[in-house]
Amino acid sequence: MHAAVVTAFGPADVLELTELPDPAPGPGQVAIDVTHAAVGLIDVYVRQGLYKDQKGLPQPPYVPGLEVAGTVRALGDGVEGLRVGEPVVTLSGTGAEGGYASVAVVDAAMTVSLEGSGVDPASAVAAVPNAATAYLALTEVAHLKPGEHVLVHGALGGLASAFPGMARTLGAAGVTGTARRPALERARTSALPYDDVLASDDFAEAVGDRRFDIVVDPVGGQVRTDSLRVMAPMGRMLLVGNAGGDWQHTVPTNTLWGGNLAMLGFAVGHHLPNHPEQARPAARAALEAIRQGLIPIDIQTLPLSQAAEAHRRIENGSVGGKLVLAP
Ligand SMILES: NC(=O)c1ccc[n+]([C@@H]2O[C@H](COP(=O)([O-])OP(=O)(O)OC[C@H]3O[C@@H](n4cnc5c(N)ncnc54)[C@H](OP(=O)(O)O)[C@@H]3O)[C@@H](O)[C@H]2O)c1
């Protein structure tokens, strides 16, 4: 098979196109002929070596990539409910590797059929994993109630883009986004179902008296601190990423006490392996929201041979949607 391999931790050009033996599925696994592989900021962090000491994450040489779409190539022992040739998409939760290749092996529990969904594989891999994450974060973690108001930081980001549509399907009364100034106009004119998008450097002043029941924060740092000022009593902040790169960020916990506020971490890759039964319901909710046109993510597709360029684009923040590799 063709694969893009991280040959060492370091800058994007450590990614090299290589030929490797085709992997075979073990018990409970599925081999997929990959047509599209998602690229996310997490792939960049792992390649940079940010998590090099974290248990369970790969060491070079490895094939990066968490999520793929394609057709089932072979079934491992004990796999039921999927057939060879079936179009599928996978959710994150299968480890941080294997996607940037023409054949990927993943857990059957994280593999979801696209048959009859009306969603094409590029849109599926660009939106289903993040929309399923948004669904689980909003239902299982933040317990969104109909009529609540939601604020989403880094509005155009791959993960963030899934939240306004998913929040609407769950009955949110309104969804506001924030974006840094260079991305502001793009975010305001995007088809994502935000009611409004504010500049992230002064959103806490710009919202006036409005207060939010749920804040979705994949960015961290100063926007995380500022968010505490705009949360409604009993408000919940979802800590789902750290795109801003402030790894030392802290919050004054007495602010949470006095304001009746909660901060809730959620990492789907650590959650779904412990709760595989939640994968397919979340994926079904994601596919339905996509089918309704609520998650219109801009997709950039590059050939697998340009995996390094894909990482550079993510690193310089020029994607504004989701980047997908086509093996
Ligand atoms: N919790 C989970 O299960 C889960 C799942 C997927 C991803 N994540 C995490 O979520 C975060 C975002 O991932 P993603 O794949 O959505 O990334 P992405 O597509 O690159 O989006 C990141 C967004 O963050 C915003 N941002 C603000 N300050 C930034 C800065 N200094 N540098 C870069 N971006 C900045 C950018 O928005 P503007 O330019 O519009 O401001 C950008 O659109 C990452 O930390 C990732 O690890 C978590």
The ligand as an ORCA input file, in Angstrom:
! r2SCAN-3c Opt
* xyz 0 1
  N     -11.760     16.965     22.253
  C     -11.673     16.204     21.205
  O     -12.124     15.057     21.210
  C     -11.015     16.752     19.976
  C     -11.299     16.286     18.682
  C     -10.689     16.916     17.586
  C      -9.794     17.975     17.818
  N      -9.525     18.372     19.111
  C      -8.647     19.519     19.421
  O      -9.313     20.706     19.032
  C      -8.341     21.697     18.667
  C      -8.678     22.183     17.267
  O      -8.459     21.110     16.358
  P      -8.938     21.235     14.834
  O      -8.543     19.970     14.173
  O     -10.318     21.746     14.794
  O      -7.932     22.401     14.361
  P      -8.136     23.500     13.230
  O      -9.064     23.030     12.186
  O      -6.740     23.931     12.861
  O      -8.868     24.693     14.012
  C      -8.255     25.415     15.045
  C      -8.969     26.752     15.175
  O      -8.484     27.382     16.367
  C      -8.410     28.766     16.164
  N      -7.229     29.368     16.780
  C      -7.216     30.352     17.692
  N      -6.000     30.675     18.073
  C      -5.191     29.890     17.375
  C      -3.780     29.784     17.298
  N      -2.963     30.560     18.037
  N      -3.255     28.868     16.447
  C      -4.051     28.073     15.692
  N      -5.411     28.145     15.712
  C      -5.958     29.051     16.548
  C      -8.426     28.998     14.681
  O      -9.559     29.769     14.461
  P      -9.539     31.290     13.916
  O      -8.325     31.463     13.065
  O     -10.825     31.360     13.206
  O      -9.527     32.114     15.140
  C      -8.650     27.670     14.018
  O      -9.744     27.705     13.122
  C      -6.984     21.013     18.776
  O      -6.412     21.357     20.016
  C      -7.313     19.524     18.714
  O      -6.358     18.749     19.405
  C     -10.116     17.792     20.165
*
